[in-house]
């Protein structure tokens, strides 16, 4: 394998190609997710709806709130579902510049970190959401009635899912950094 130096313009052209592929993948995934947006949003709303008092629902307070919330949810779901392809594009761009030793550690890290991210999101969805929503709804009384807005609920939900997904990355990141010699025990 020869180490061939490329000019900056060749690197920029390669980056441009990888970005275009990634944005196209996000666009296709967004369109597919928007076609199935109601079931996606219902899945995201399920933890709160199960805990809400009988007859309560989520509301939207401005006319375009539901539409823009659906767009946002479809976009984020599109990024989620296209992320394996995007990770491959990042890998295809970065890997020619890595040493064989670095490649040996990064590829398993990508697999493990993806599994950990999804695991963190599942943990949040099935364990944390019911506890958090019960706590927040415990402040309801006869004079204070919960009327959660769908826009605020989905924004909060997405932040928590991302936070727990990233939090579950910590062990894999520390292991990767230790293997690369950046940190020690």
Residue, then its C-alpha position, 0 to 999 in steps of 0.5 A: x500500500x503506497x502512501x500517496x499525498x493528495x492535494x488539498x483540493x482532492x481532499x475537499x472534493x472527497x469531503x464534498x462527495x461524502x457530504x452530498x451522499x450523507x445529505x441525500x441519505x438524510x433527505x430520503x430517510x426524512x421523506x420515508x419517516x414523514x410518510x410514517x410520522x403518525x406512528x413514529x410520534x405515537x411511539x414517542x408519546x406512548x410513555x406520557x399518554x400511558x401515565x396521563x389521567x384518564x381523558x387527558x391528551x397532548x395539545x398544541x397551542x399554536x396552529x402550526x405547532x403540530x405540523x412543525x413538530x411532525x417535521x422536526x420528528x421526521x427529520x430527527x428520525x431520518x438522521x437516526x435511520x440514516x446514521x449507519x450510512x453517514x457513519x460509513x461516509x465519515x469512515x470512508x473519508x477519514x480511514x485513508x488518513x489513519x494508520x493500520x493500528x488506528x483503523x483496528x481500534x476505530x471500527x469496533x468502537x463504531x459498532x460498540x458505540x452505536x449499540x451503546x447509543x441505542x441501548x441508552x435511548x432504550x433505557x431512557x424510553x423504557x426506564x427513565x421516561x415512566x419515572x420522570x413523567x410520573x414525577x412531573x405529573x405528581x404536581x397535578x391537583x384539582x386546580x392544576x391540570x396537566x395539558x402537555x403541549x406536543x411541541x414541548x413534549x417532543x423537544x423534551x423527549x428528544x433531548x432526554x433520548x440524546x442525552x442518555x444515548x450520549x451518556x451511554x457512550x462514556x464507557x466505550x469512549x474511555x475504553x477507546x481512549x485507553x487503547x489509543x494511549x490517550x488516557x491511563x487507568 
